[in-house]
Amino acid sequence: MGKTGLSVRMGGPAFNVPGNDFVPGLFLRRGFTITSRGCPNRCPLCMVPKREGYTLRELPVVDGFNVLDDNLLACSDNHIKSVFEMLKRQQQKPVFSGGLEARRLRNWHVDLLREVKTERMYFAYNNPSEYEPLVEAGKLLRDGGFQKRRK
């Protein structure tokens, strides 16, 4: 019991504790979803593999429009396709704010991103070695019908 007389539990990713299965509405507002945890990469500055382990865990796909996965494109093809099937049911356009890994982007991913009318997506860029894959991902997206967002 805390000083307030309320039972308080502390933990989770903010305290460097691995996350469990995603529960909608718990810690994140409505519309946010996490369909996988972890990343197989060992980027020196990234805390995700250190916190979640060096393997990727695919979670049950739960409805939401803002995908916060650590590295969705590292998931199995079937899992990625399931996430996009879920996104097709959502009323809001998808946002990929968890970050996508440019070197893993393929044409079929671009097709899926276009089909669900993606509102916004972010790509990880943590060191100079990721520049060329980022440029190539930009070309794939442009060739797939995405345009540079104008402010």
C-alpha positions as MATLAB code, in Angstrom:
seq = 'MGKTGLSVRMGGPAFNVPGNDFVPGLFLRRGFTITSRGCPNRCPLCMVPKREGYTLRELPVVDGFNVLDDNLLACSDNHIKSVFEMLKRQQQKPVFSGGLEARRLRNWHVDLLREVKTERMYFAYNNPSEYEPLVEAGKLLRDGGFQKRRK';
ca = [
       0.000    0.000    0.000;
       1.191    3.460   -0.852;
       0.873    6.520    1.386;
      -2.491    7.245   -0.230;
      -3.922    3.939    0.930;
      -4.158    2.766   -2.689;
      -2.489   -0.322   -4.016;
       0.167    0.802   -6.502;
       2.165   -1.422   -8.829;
       5.111   -0.025  -10.740;
       6.861   -1.666  -13.658;
       6.728   -2.081  -17.407;
       8.933   -0.685  -20.164;
       9.308    2.722  -18.467;
      11.069    0.909  -15.630;
      13.145   -1.219  -18.013;
      10.933   -4.269  -17.420;
       9.881   -6.275  -20.502;
       6.328   -5.659  -21.659;
       3.705   -8.368  -21.602;
       0.826   -8.885  -24.015;
      -0.812   -5.637  -25.046;
      -4.064   -4.764  -23.264;
      -6.070   -2.011  -25.008;
      -6.616    1.020  -22.806;
      -4.029   -0.038  -20.222;
      -1.327    2.661  -20.087;
      -2.112    3.877  -23.630;
      -5.116    5.753  -24.893;
      -7.718    4.289  -27.192;
      -6.564    3.688  -30.756;
      -2.982    2.780  -29.918;
      -1.924   -0.829  -30.419;
       1.160   -2.983  -29.999;
       1.237   -6.225  -31.998;
       4.815   -7.287  -31.301;
       7.588   -6.609  -28.817;
      11.318   -6.680  -29.235;
      13.689   -6.487  -32.159;
      16.247   -8.936  -33.535;
      18.732   -6.135  -34.293;
      21.501   -5.205  -31.906;
      21.781   -1.483  -32.530;
      24.275   -0.089  -29.995;
      22.145    2.861  -28.852;
      18.775    1.088  -28.749;
      17.356   -0.120  -25.454;
      14.591   -2.295  -26.976;
      16.528   -5.565  -27.378;
      18.177   -5.097  -24.004;
      14.776   -4.625  -22.337;
      12.636   -7.014  -24.396;
      15.255   -9.603  -25.269;
      17.016  -10.227  -28.535;
      14.101  -12.081  -30.084;
      10.919  -10.714  -31.530;
       7.619  -11.745  -29.909;
       4.490  -11.565  -32.014;
       1.432  -10.732  -29.910;
      -2.262  -11.171  -30.670;
      -3.366   -8.433  -33.072;
      -5.664   -6.019  -31.230;
      -7.652   -3.248  -32.937;
      -6.113    0.197  -33.125;
      -4.939    2.676  -35.748;
      -1.624    3.840  -34.261;
       0.867    0.962  -34.398;
       3.609    1.292  -31.775;
       5.565   -1.903  -32.484;
       9.320   -1.792  -31.939;
       9.997   -3.288  -35.389;
       6.855   -4.424  -37.212;
       8.712   -5.198  -40.440;
      10.889   -7.747  -38.616;
       7.761   -9.833  -37.913;
       6.678  -12.814  -39.989;
       4.850  -12.145  -43.245;
       1.656  -13.667  -41.801;
       1.775  -11.395  -38.757;
       2.341   -8.285  -40.890;
      -0.585   -9.260  -43.138;
      -2.794   -9.793  -40.049;
      -1.915   -6.310  -38.781;
      -2.926   -4.783  -42.108;
      -6.178   -6.764  -42.182;
      -6.942   -5.285  -38.759;
      -6.053   -1.785  -39.995;
      -8.546   -2.106  -42.873;
     -11.349   -2.334  -40.273;
     -10.402    0.889  -38.496;
     -12.233    4.149  -39.099;
      -9.104    6.280  -38.786;
      -6.180    6.191  -41.177;
      -3.204    4.255  -39.795;
      -0.161    5.829  -38.201;
       3.061    3.873  -37.722;
       4.658    5.841  -34.906;
       6.663    2.926  -33.523;
       9.092    3.305  -36.396;
       9.629    1.107  -39.421;
      13.017   -0.314  -40.387;
      13.937    0.985  -43.844;
      16.213   -1.916  -44.799;
      13.315   -4.375  -44.309;
      10.782   -2.451  -46.437;
       9.626   -4.416  -49.510;
       7.274   -3.640  -52.388;
       4.488   -5.730  -50.867;
       4.748   -3.678  -47.648;
       4.377   -0.509  -49.710;
       1.286   -2.000  -51.365;
      -0.226   -2.703  -47.932;
       0.661    0.772  -46.626;
      -1.057    2.308  -49.656;
      -4.135    0.032  -49.451;
      -4.915    1.101  -45.877;
      -4.359    4.780  -46.794;
      -1.595    5.307  -44.260;
      -1.757    8.754  -42.695;
       1.797    8.869  -41.383;
       4.795    6.613  -40.886;
       8.142    7.017  -39.201;
      11.392    5.259  -40.019;
      14.224    4.611  -37.609;
      17.453    6.492  -38.330;
      20.012    6.047  -35.590;
      23.347    6.003  -37.358;
      24.917    6.889  -40.730;
      24.860    3.254  -41.934;
      21.058    3.519  -42.119;
      21.118    6.426  -44.586;
      21.251    4.423  -47.838;
      18.469    2.016  -46.787;
      16.385    5.067  -45.834;
      16.944    6.605  -49.280;
      15.984    3.294  -50.918;
      12.841    3.057  -48.767;
      11.932    6.587  -49.889;
      12.286    5.510  -53.516;
      10.118    2.434  -52.945;
       7.436    4.576  -51.310;
       7.560    7.208  -54.052;
       7.379    4.524  -56.753;
       4.467    2.993  -54.831;
       2.423    6.197  -55.045;
       3.388    8.003  -51.850;
       4.213   11.664  -52.121;
       6.327   13.896  -49.958;
       4.104   15.458  -47.329;
       3.822   19.189  -47.722;
       3.419   21.451  -44.691;
];
